[in-house]
Amino acid sequence: MAEQQIPQHALERLKGLRSQGHAGGIFTSDFSVNEFLLVRKAGFEPVGLCVGSCIYHLGFQLAGWGSNVELEQLSLAMYEARALAMERMRLEARNMGADGIVGVRLTVKRLEWDKNILEFVAIGTGIVHAKGHQGFKGPNGQPFTSALSG
Amino acid sequence: MPWFNRKAPPPSAEAAARDRDWESALQRGTLPQPVLERLADARAGRTPWVATMTPAELLAARSHGCRPVATVSGTCWYNFGFSWTEGHAEGWGYALDRIRQEAFAAGANAVVDVQMRTIRHQVGASMDFTLLGTAIRVDGLPPSKDPVVATVPALEFVQLLEMGIVPTGIAVGARYEWLGGGYGWGSGRESSGFGSGWNDRGARNCIQWQSSIFAGNQPLTELGQFWESIRRDAHADLRRHAATMGNGVLAHTHFGQIIRREQDKQPPAYLGRHIVIGTVVDTPFGAGIPHGIEPVIDMRDDDTLSASRGHHHSVYSHQLGEGKGPI
């Protein structure tokens, strides 16, 4: 049976004593326990949740009855709104000095009161390399984005 | 006995005494004597321990010196007066205080497997906020003045402890704002004082124009900015709350809503509300991982990884059926 191996820091906290803060203040993330451990194992630390949203109005689309065609207006709308949400998420990551964003999820939601308005949201957790290594940033020193979470 | 309820059987003397005890205890912000006695008995081992752990979890907890003591809870039924959104933060805050008090009385170091529960009822503009968990004691440690509240199951709790990460509590950030139309009670039960909120008619005109039937594909810039500012404020609120307990937030969940209210001879007003909730952890920056994690490929059909996550914050996920949930 494994013997007790709880680090001193954790024991102090369980006794009710407060420990010293994180070097970069409070971090927020939507990691599960396993994801957090895997990110740490890879040598990274979370810095903060990055969110970008875009509330987008769909333009008028003319569609002939009985013709098989792409609804170009709507396709364009999806591309543009998604890109805007992603760009805003990346901006948040850059502002918090993140090397990259992991666990990115893109969602789109319909607003109840207007069928022509969609809300696009991009959410991910901004991370930095724990030892300050700069080589993990994306092209041009921008934060990378990844849908992989751990 | 009230006149409208004459046929109901009279409450037993014990039940009446219990009601009185709880009433005065809640007013003083303490626990009633019978509860304190029950928890003291559990603490001293005079009564059997109670735990929500599975046998595997019990084994893992045992091997790391954690002993279950008692089931503890904190409940607050909260009426949303001036604000639905901020009521959520406050309601959970009270429940958290109360579960901490019970854990302290049980002489615990931590409460694990804490579940956030609420009943989907329709009792006016109110909601019940309940936290339930298993208080545990760590061998060789004195009882904590400030027991940590961990929303993770016992197995994950031990896993986190080994890695130097202590889950310490639940943080809530909540914010709402009106864009225009700020007077009295809003349709979404959020009051807006005079001079507060965004009362910019130009912005509302712009939204109206941008979302009209003649407008082409375009982002709603003003509404988007309004919405982002609410979200940022809610996140700042979350960080502030988390800072009182630890230094990081995991398992973030959020609830957001934009409501439009039509107005007479004016562009419509908008209400944005955003609630974010997360599990707070306390951990040094860049703490090492003592043993290796090996990648495993799981080829089973069902999503076993997410199933092993336990049940974090199911309150806002709409997975619970009508009025159904763990007690």
Interface residues (C-beta under 8 A of the other chain):
Chain A: M1 A2 E3 Q4 Q5 I6 P7 H9 A10 L11 R13 L14 K15 G16 S19 Q20 G21 H22 A23 G24 G25 I26 F27 T28 S29 D30 F31 S32 V33 N34 F36 L37 L38 R40 K41 E45 P46 L49 V51 S53 C54 I55 Y56 H57 L58 G59 F60 Q73 L76 A77 E80 A81 L84 R88 L111 W113 D114 N116 I117 E119 A130 K131
Chain B: S63 H64 G65 N109 A110 V138 D139 L141 P142 S144 K145 D146 P147 V148 V152 E156 Q159 L160 L161 E162 M163 G164 I165 V166 T168 Q210 S211 I213 F214 A215 G216 N217 Q218 P219 L220 L223 G224 W227 E228 R231 H235 L238 R239 A242 A243 N247 G248 V249 L250 A251 H252 T253 I258 I259 R260 G278 V281 D282 T283 P284 F285 G286 A287 I289 P290 I293 L305 S306 S308 R309 H312
